[in-house]
């Protein structure tokens, strides 16, 4: 039997009137996993407060920058008769997230993982490059370091964070240095240190030139 409220979707919708995309499943052991995407990231704090009132804990925060969807291979162009000009193809629309954030390879997906007695709700918001989202640290101390790390890795502003100081990176280094100068895949493979500083040094030489 799920520990998440049976009317959780309705409760989420009540505090996030811009809209939610909700789904949940329960496995053979009775453990329920739910996901909810918010149409409006500014409603994150209200949802976080609701989860706190329900007795949930924030177990983890994660952030990623999904790549832009791959373009489908186009069919071979029809031959154009001599003297005729090929018609210009209209630009393909950029796909968007639930809520309308462009999924163009520059936006971010932030996930807040809540635990309620073994059942989980993953709350997802999308933030454009250089955009901002409200801090959950005033509600959950466990959000503190995760949110500060987001600001170091990516071009994201965590609004109203009580202690937005750098967590690991020297304050003299430009914001979002990992995103700009080193692939995240290289970072997590523990191959970042020398490569990162080589790229920073090269960038400074270019700026000075």
C-alpha positions as CSV (number, residue, x, y, z in Angstrom):
1,X,0.0,0.0,0.0
2,X,1.4,3.4,-1.0
3,X,2.5,5.8,1.7
4,X,1.9,8.7,-0.7
5,X,-1.5,10.3,-0.3
6,X,-4.1,8.9,-2.6
7,X,-5.1,12.4,-3.6
8,X,-1.5,13.6,-4.1
9,X,-2.0,14.6,-7.7
10,X,-5.0,16.8,-6.7
11,X,-3.0,18.3,-3.9
12,X,-0.1,19.1,-6.2
13,X,-2.5,20.7,-8.7
14,X,-4.0,22.9,-6.0
15,X,-0.6,24.5,-5.1
16,X,0.6,24.5,-8.7
17,X,-2.3,25.9,-10.7
18,X,-0.2,26.5,-13.8
19,X,-0.3,22.8,-14.4
20,X,1.5,19.5,-13.5
21,X,2.2,16.4,-15.5
22,X,1.8,13.5,-13.0
23,X,2.3,9.8,-13.2
24,X,2.9,7.1,-10.6
25,X,3.4,3.3,-10.4
26,X,3.5,0.8,-7.6
27,X,5.6,-2.3,-7.9
28,X,4.9,-5.8,-6.7
29,X,6.3,-5.0,-3.3
30,X,4.0,-2.1,-2.7
31,X,6.6,0.6,-3.3
32,X,5.2,3.6,-5.2
33,X,7.3,5.9,-7.4
34,X,5.8,9.1,-8.7
35,X,6.9,11.9,-11.0
36,X,5.5,15.4,-11.4
37,X,6.7,18.0,-13.9
38,X,5.7,21.6,-13.1
39,X,4.6,23.9,-15.9
40,X,5.8,26.9,-13.9
41,X,9.1,26.6,-12.0
42,X,8.0,29.6,-9.8
43,X,5.6,27.2,-8.1
44,X,8.4,25.0,-6.9
45,X,8.4,26.5,-3.4
46,X,4.7,26.0,-2.9
47,X,5.1,22.3,-3.9
48,X,8.1,21.9,-1.6
49,X,6.1,23.3,1.3
50,X,3.3,20.9,0.6
51,X,5.7,17.9,0.7
52,X,7.1,19.2,4.0
53,X,3.6,19.4,5.4
54,X,3.0,15.7,4.3
55,X,6.1,14.7,6.3
56,X,8.4,14.0,3.3
57,X,12.1,14.6,3.3
58,X,14.2,15.9,0.4
59,X,16.6,13.0,-0.2
60,X,18.5,14.4,-3.2
61,X,18.6,17.1,-5.8
62,X,20.0,16.6,-9.3
63,X,20.6,18.8,-12.3
64,X,21.4,18.0,-15.9
65,X,21.6,19.8,-19.3
66,X,19.9,17.4,-21.7
67,X,21.2,17.5,-25.3
68,X,19.0,18.9,-28.0
69,X,17.0,16.1,-29.7
70,X,18.7,14.6,-32.7
71,X,17.3,15.7,-36.0
72,X,15.6,13.0,-38.0
73,X,17.3,12.0,-41.3
74,X,15.6,13.8,-44.1
75,X,14.4,11.8,-47.1
76,X,16.3,12.3,-50.3
77,X,15.3,15.6,-51.9
78,X,13.3,15.4,-55.1
79,X,15.1,16.4,-58.2
80,X,14.5,19.9,-59.3
81,X,13.8,20.6,-62.9
82,X,16.3,22.8,-64.8
83,X,15.4,26.4,-64.3
84,X,13.4,25.8,-61.2
85,X,14.5,26.8,-57.7
86,X,14.3,24.5,-54.8
87,X,11.7,25.6,-52.3
88,X,13.1,26.8,-49.0
89,X,12.2,24.4,-46.2
90,X,10.6,26.0,-43.1
91,X,12.7,26.0,-40.0
92,X,11.7,23.1,-37.7
93,X,10.2,24.3,-34.4
94,X,12.4,23.8,-31.3
95,X,10.8,21.2,-29.0
96,X,9.8,22.4,-25.6
97,X,9.3,20.9,-22.2
98,X,6.0,20.6,-20.4
99,X,5.6,24.3,-19.5
100,X,7.3,25.6,-22.6
101,X,11.0,25.8,-21.9
102,X,12.9,25.3,-25.2
103,X,14.8,21.9,-25.2
104,X,17.6,23.2,-27.4
105,X,20.6,21.7,-25.5
106,X,21.1,24.9,-23.4
107,X,18.3,24.5,-20.9
108,X,18.4,22.5,-17.6
109,X,16.3,19.9,-16.0
110,X,16.3,20.0,-12.2
111,X,15.0,17.1,-10.2
112,X,14.0,17.2,-6.5
113,X,13.6,13.7,-5.0
114,X,11.3,13.5,-2.1
115,X,10.9,10.4,0.2
116,X,7.9,9.6,2.2
117,X,8.4,6.4,4.3
118,X,10.0,4.6,1.4
119,X,7.8,5.9,-1.5
120,X,9.2,8.6,-3.7
121,X,8.1,11.6,-5.7
122,X,10.5,13.2,-8.2
123,X,9.6,16.8,-8.9
124,X,11.0,18.1,-12.1
125,X,11.3,21.7,-13.3
126,X,13.0,23.1,-16.5
127,X,15.1,26.2,-16.4
128,X,16.4,28.1,-19.5
129,X,20.1,29.0,-19.7
130,X,20.8,31.8,-17.3
131,X,17.4,31.4,-15.7
132,X,16.5,31.1,-12.1
133,X,14.6,29.0,-9.7
134,X,13.6,29.6,-6.0
135,X,15.7,27.9,-3.3
136,X,14.2,25.1,-1.2
137,X,16.9,25.4,1.4
138,X,14.7,27.5,3.7
139,X,12.4,24.4,3.8
140,X,15.0,21.6,3.6
141,X,18.6,22.0,4.8
142,X,19.5,19.0,2.6
143,X,18.9,21.3,-0.4
144,X,21.8,23.6,0.6
145,X,24.8,22.0,-0.9
146,X,23.0,20.6,-3.9
147,X,21.7,24.0,-4.9
148,X,25.1,25.7,-4.4
149,X,26.7,23.0,-6.6
150,X,24.1,23.7,-9.3
151,X,25.1,27.3,-9.4
152,X,28.8,26.3,-9.7
153,X,28.3,23.8,-12.5
154,X,25.7,25.6,-14.6
155,X,24.4,29.0,-15.6
156,X,21.6,28.9,-13.0
157,X,20.6,31.3,-10.3
158,X,19.1,29.8,-7.1
159,X,16.9,32.7,-5.9
160,X,16.7,33.4,-2.1
161,X,19.4,30.9,-1.2
162,X,20.4,31.8,2.4
163,X,24.1,31.1,1.7
164,X,24.9,31.3,-2.0
165,X,28.7,31.3,-1.6
166,X,30.8,29.0,-3.7
167,X,31.0,25.5,-2.4
168,X,34.2,24.2,-4.1
169,X,35.3,26.6,-6.8
170,X,37.4,29.7,-6.1
171,X,35.2,32.8,-6.3
172,X,37.7,34.4,-8.7
173,X,36.8,31.9,-11.4
174,X,33.9,32.8,-13.7
175,X,30.5,31.2,-13.0
176,X,29.5,27.9,-14.6
177,X,33.1,27.2,-15.5
178,X,32.5,23.4,-15.8
179,X,29.7,23.9,-18.3
180,X,31.7,26.3,-20.5
181,X,35.2,24.8,-20.3
182,X,35.0,21.1,-19.6
183,X,32.4,18.4,-20.6
184,X,30.6,17.1,-17.6
185,X,31.3,13.5,-18.7
186,X,35.0,14.2,-18.3
187,X,34.4,15.7,-14.9
188,X,32.6,12.7,-13.5
189,X,35.3,10.4,-14.9
190,X,37.8,12.1,-12.5
191,X,39.8,13.4,-15.5
192,X,39.0,17.1,-15.0
193,X,41.7,18.7,-12.9
194,X,44.5,19.2,-15.5
195,X,42.2,19.6,-18.4
196,X,40.1,22.2,-16.6
197,X,43.1,24.4,-15.7
198,X,44.6,24.0,-19.1
199,X,41.4,25.3,-20.7
200,X,41.1,28.1,-18.1
201,X,44.7,29.2,-18.9
202,X,44.1,29.1,-22.6
203,X,40.9,31.1,-22.2
204,X,42.7,33.8,-20.2
205,X,45.4,34.1,-22.9
206,X,42.8,34.6,-25.5
207,X,41.1,37.3,-23.4
208,X,44.4,39.0,-22.9
209,X,45.3,39.0,-26.6
